[in-house]
Amino acid sequence: MKPMPTPVARMLNKVPEVTLYFWVIKIMATTVGETAADFLSVTMNLGTIGTDLIMSALLALALAAQIRLRKYVPSIYWIAVVLISVVGTLVTDTLVDRLGVSLQTTTVVFSLALVATFVAWFASERTLSIRTIVSTRRELFYWAAVLFTFALGTAAGDLMAESFALGYATAGIIFGALIGAAALAHYVFGANTVLTFWIAYILTRPFGASFGDLLSQPLANGGLGLGTAMTSQVFLAVILALVTFLTVTRRDALAVVLEPDDEAHNLN
């Protein structure tokens, strides 16, 4: 008799399990993306173009390191997320502040870009689940989607807080309530896991951005006046502590075993 083939994985899953740690770090990373971008371009006087070039180069290096890995490594993964958060913010700020594109237009454009990414991803892989990021192609789709969520979140957050004059606190509460609604739909009413994940993932960006602006902006602008430097430093310190904890404990590691020709043709 022929021995039964042993299932093997093309690579271990490249992203973390979705736990409370995941959401806490993600929200803090979005906040850092907002405050660090302002700190570098304004406080450090690097300007939008200089900051764009520096952060884009660092992001390229981080993504190259991440993609070369064959498994999830917390430090590399979260460095990439923090950097992509900063770059996503800078992309939107460049379009709005330097090129004069309206926040309404950037919100629509990045929404369409994100939808197009999801359509192409699903057409190619038949899944949008982050539990099966087990090939380079899937990972490239994943990071493209993440970049567009950050750029979209920046535009949507600023649109709500500034253009609609709701203020940072009110905008943050609205986005927080929408995140809660997505969680309720999933955990209470059994809504699709992948759909509710990506809705929550998109919404955490403007939630974090609004929260970051609320903490860092001057009192005259509706903030609490903590400054971009202090806000960025505190949140980066918390992120570092959590990532160090996860590196040691591996509590968010997720290994997926697949047949070599398994395409995981499902949404879950």
QUIWO-V562801 format. One record per residue. N is the residue number from 1. RES is the residue in one letter. OMEGA is omega as a letter, one per 40 degrees, with the letter a starting at -180 (none if undefined). NEAR is the number of other C-alpha atoms within 8 Angstrom. Layout:
# QUIWO-V562801
N;RES;OMEGA;NEAR, N;RES;OMEGA;NEAR
This chain:
# QUIWO-V562801
1;M;i;2, 2;K;i;3, 3;P;i;4, 4;M;i;4, 5;P;i;4, 6;T;i;4, 7;P;i;8, 8;V;i;8, 9;A;i;11, 10;R;i;8, 11;M;i;9, 12;L;a;13, 13;N;a;14, 14;K;a;13, 15;V;a;11, 16;P;i;11, 17;E;a;9, 18;V;a;8, 19;T;i;7, 20;L;i;6, 21;Y;a;9, 22;F;a;11, 23;W;i;9, 24;V;i;8, 25;I;a;10, 26;K;a;10, 27;I;i;12, 28;M;i;12, 29;A;i;15, 30;T;i;17, 31;T;i;16, 32;V;i;17, 33;G;i;17, 34;E;a;15, 35;T;a;15, 36;A;i;12, 37;A;i;14, 38;D;a;10, 39;F;a;11, 40;L;a;12, 41;S;a;13, 42;V;a;9, 43;T;i;7, 44;M;i;7, 45;N;i;7, 46;L;a;10, 47;G;a;9, 48;T;a;9, 49;I;i;7, 50;G;i;9, 51;T;i;13, 52;D;a;11, 53;L;a;8, 54;I;a;8, 55;M;i;11, 56;S;i;9, 57;A;i;8, 58;L;i;9, 59;L;i;12, 60;A;i;8, 61;L;a;8, 62;A;i;11, 63;L;i;9, 64;A;i;8, 65;A;a;9, 66;Q;a;10, 67;I;i;9, 68;R;a;6, 69;L;i;9, 70;R;i;8, 71;K;i;8, 72;Y;i;13, 73;V;a;9, 74;P;a;10, 75;S;a;9, 76;I;a;10, 77;Y;a;11, 78;W;i;9, 79;I;i;9, 80;A;a;12, 81;V;i;10, 82;V;a;12, 83;L;a;12, 84;I;i;13, 85;S;i;16, 86;V;a;15, 87;V;i;14, 88;G;i;14, 89;T;a;14, 90;L;i;12, 91;V;i;10, 92;T;a;13, 93;D;i;9, 94;T;i;10, 95;L;a;11, 96;V;a;12, 97;D;a;8, 98;R;a;7, 99;L;i;7, 100;G;i;7, 101;V;a;9, 102;S;i;7, 103;L;i;12, 104;Q;a;9, 105;T;a;8, 106;T;i;14, 107;T;i;11, 108;V;a;8, 109;V;a;8, 110;F;i;12, 111;S;i;10, 112;L;i;8, 113;A;i;9, 114;L;i;11, 115;V;i;8, 116;A;i;8, 117;T;i;11, 118;F;i;11, 119;V;i;8, 120;A;i;8, 121;W;a;13, 122;F;i;10, 123;A;a;7, 124;S;a;6, 125;E;a;11, 126;R;i;12, 127;T;i;11, 128;L;a;10, 129;S;i;9, 130;I;i;7, 131;R;a;9, 132;T;i;8, 133;I;a;13, 134;V;i;13, 135;S;a;8, 136;T;a;8, 137;R;i;6, 138;R;a;11, 139;E;i;12, 140;L;i;8, 141;F;a;11, 142;Y;a;10, 143;W;i;8, 144;A;i;9, 145;A;i;11, 146;V;i;9, 147;L;a;11, 148;F;i;13, 149;T;i;13, 150;F;i;15, 151;A;i;14, 152;L;a;14, 153;G;i;14, 154;T;a;15, 155;A;a;14, 156;A;i;12, 157;G;i;14, 158;D;i;12, 159;L;a;11, 160;M;a;12, 161;A;a;14, 162;E;a;9, 163;S;i;8, 164;F;i;7, 165;A;i;7, 166;L;a;10, 167;G;a;10, 168;Y;a;13, 169;A;a;10, 170;T;i;9, 171;A;i;14, 172;G;i;13, 173;I;i;9, 174;I;i;8, 175;F;i;12, 176;G;i;11, 177;A;i;8, 178;L;i;10, 179;I;i;12, 180;G;i;8, 181;A;i;8, 182;A;i;12, 183;A;i;10, 184;L;i;9, 185;A;a;11, 186;H;a;12, 187;Y;a;8, 188;V;a;6, 189;F;i;7, 190;G;i;8, 191;A;a;9, 192;N;a;8, 193;T;a;9, 194;V;a;10, 195;L;a;8, 196;T;i;13, 197;F;a;9, 198;W;i;8, 199;I;i;10, 200;A;a;12, 201;Y;i;9, 202;I;a;12, 203;L;i;13, 204;T;i;15, 205;R;i;16, 206;P;i;17, 207;F;i;15, 208;G;i;14, 209;A;i;15, 210;S;i;16, 211;F;i;12, 212;G;i;13, 213;D;i;12, 214;L;a;12, 215;L;a;12, 216;S;a;15, 217;Q;i;14, 218;P;i;11, 219;L;a;8, 220;A;i;5, 221;N;i;6, 222;G;i;10, 223;G;a;13, 224;L;i;10, 225;G;i;9, 226;L;i;10, 227;G;a;10, 228;T;a;12, 229;A;a;9, 230;M;a;9, 231;T;a;14, 232;S;a;12, 233;Q;a;8, 234;V;a;8, 235;F;i;12, 236;L;i;11, 237;A;i;8, 238;V;i;8, 239;I;i;11, 240;L;a;8, 241;A;a;8, 242;L;i;10, 243;V;i;11, 244;T;i;9, 245;F;a;8, 246;L;i;11, 247;T;a;10, 248;V;a;6, 249;T;a;6, 250;R;a;7, 251;R;a;5, 252;D;i;11, 253;A;a;9, 254;L;i;11, 255;A;i;6, 256;V;i;10, 257;V;a;8, 258;L;i;10, 259;E;a;8, 260;P;a;8, 261;D;a;5, 262;D;a;7, 263;E;i;6, 264;A;a;8, 265;H;i;8, 266;N;a;6, 267;L;a;8, 268;N;none;7
